[in-house]
């Protein structure tokens, strides 16, 4: 308003300017101008005063703002103090509640095993939580003596409760652990790698896990009880394999007709049984070593989440330590049981093969350190026995039977060779360890061993013939025929053996044919030669005296021919009555060859000369007719004596 008034007056002064030639008016204007200058000076002073007042107001506002901010900070401090007081009160209240926990749970915890299990666990958890909170409180308030005394009492109660839990763990483990009876496990089940014998009754694991979760953060070595109790359970289960009432051990047999059946030796049973026990025990150890994870998921999911656990494996090894030691101790004696050497060889091969078959399981269970030495020992023993068997065949001095049947050495050796192919997987690797079987190319160590054993067998048979039957030509031939035919038939009947020894089978077929020819010549060649010797001379005399009848010399020749023939035939016939060819095919083949060789020639001679009047007592010289002769030949090779 002041400025508007001032400007209005100035405007009026400016509107009222006088004319230029009016002196009076000019003086008046000057006066007005001076007045205007005074107004301007006053306005400047007013503006300066106003500016100072504004500055003062601004300073006052700033001071007021600072005062308000300071007041706000003080209010916040008061609020924080109030909150701290509230929190302190709440903390104290909570701590006081924790200090009161022992009084509330003491009766349950002191009742120990007599208390309800779930209630005991809840009380224990409350005590542990209270103890943890009080320890934190004391770390910040170390000067509170009453609190320390209360904390010491609580800690003692907690330790006592932990010892009770440990006792519950041990008692539960002892009560729920169950010995597994191997009699109830079929051999097929033991070979099933997924099979896990039940070493802990159902329900026991849940209780043990609940306790283990609470003890794993303490200093109590509760897993030692697993080593002791489960170790005893596994050992007692394994020892049942060695019980005389449950034993598939080898029978005391005199030959290989009753032979060891693959997988039946009780050492194999105990080995497989131990592996399944170890797998089952590892599952238990995993769950007890990782109880929290085990409780959170199913068994299948747990195994996937914890495929390997060094701590669990170490615990499992402690559990199995005595059982493995017992297995190794029993093994050395068990595998040498039995009277039949070949069966001992097959037991070793069987053990080696089972170790190889279960190698992945052994590796996963980290039992290599225990069983690697066993496997190496069995391999070495098996190789030594295989070579010793060949040496035994070479040096066998059991006499030949008087009837020429297949020698026991031949049957045993062929049975041995055929049975070897039940263990081809391990046999190839074992035989490679023998330098003599690694030389050369084009054949495997197994094939070389088979051919070597067959050659050794044939050499021994030839040795027996040359030393024991050197004065019995016909018997030696029948003996070789029986034995070579048995070998040849065994090669053909066994696909695996026949494949490796195909050349030997073909050679033996030729040898058998040669022996049959030798038999015909040795047995009946002399008798037939008598007919061949006399027949031309008799024909010559008959031709010479055809018109004069039989001369006395012709009659004598006919008599001598028949007499000598039947004497030789009788001699060979009675000599061979006890010869025996049990195999029907070979006996029938030899029958046919003998009859084809003997009867046609005899019938021709008997028909041509037997009807001549060479004697009034023809039956004295012609002892048997053709039918009787045929019947006599048919009665041969049956291993018994006949009259006539």
Buried (B, 14 or more C-beta within 10 A) or exposed (E): EEEEEBEEBBEEBEEEEBEEEEEEBBEEBEEBEEEBEEBEEEBEEEEEEEEEEEEEEEEEEEEEEEEEEEEEEEEEEEEEEEEEEEEEEEEEEEBEEBBEBBEEBBEBBEBBEEBEEEEBBEBBEBBBEBBEBBEEBBEEEEEEEEBBEBBEBBBEBBBBBBEBBBBBBBBBBBEBBBBBEBEEBEEEEBBEBEBBBEBBEEEBBEBBBBBBBBBBEBEBEBBEBBBBBBBBBBBEBBBBBBEEEEBBBBEEBEEBEEBBEBBBBBBBBBBBBBBBBBBBBBBBBBBBBBBEBBBEEEEEEBBEEBEEBEEBBBBBBBBBBBBBEBBBEBBEEBBEBBEBBBBBBBBBBBBBBBBBBBBEBBEBBBBEEBBEEBBEBBBEBBBBBBBEBBEBBBEBEEEBBBBBBBBBBBBBBBBBBBBBBBBEEBBBBBBBBBEEBEEEEEEBBBBBBBBBBBBBBBEBBEBBBEEBBEEBBBBBBBBBBBBBBBBBBBBBEBEBBBEBBEEBBEBBBEBBEEBBEBBBBBBBBBBBBBBEBBBEEBEEBBEEEEEEEBEEEBBBBBBBBBBBBBEBBBEBBBEBBBBBBBBEEBBEBBBEBBBEBBBEBBBEBBEEBBEBEBBEEBEEBBBBBBEEBBEBBEBBBBBEEEEE
